[in-house]
Amino acid sequence: MDKEIETIKMGRVQSSELHENIQKGELVMSPELMKQYGDIDSGFPERIMSMTEKERLHKQQLESEQLEIKKLNAESLVNARKSASIFTIIVCLTLVGASISFIIIGRVSAGILFAVLGAIGPIVNTYYSYYSVKKVKD
């Protein structure tokens, strides 16, 4: 009776270890355990190996898809930064043109204000670009 209980406990321990390894995507079975499964049904070891191979392929496919998504996210961020930089240059040049116009017509204080606003845009854009790219790298 004690031997039967011990065998059942050992089977549960091996089964739980097997289950944990399957969840990790690592099916590592001892030859003895494979033989025991083979004793129950001769097709079990082949089915277990097939299941392991399918699980590994599935896991690799998911990892590949995740890498592709990260790559696309990084590319879209770069494209967004380029668009923002072009927009910043256009706004900056418009403000500098307005500041020159104000200075020419005698409104020096308004011209200086527009020149300062024109200088702030590239500074903010550079700061934001640097930290958004740094965040993606991390």
Secondary structure, DSSP 4 states (H G I P E B T S, - for coil): -HHHHHHHHHHHHHHHHHHHHHHHT-----HHHHHHHHHH-TTHHHHHHHHHHHHHHHHHHHHHHHHHHHHHHHHHHHHHHHHHHHHHHHHHHHHHHHHHHHHHTT-HHHHHHHHHHHHHHHHHHHHHHHHHHHHHH-
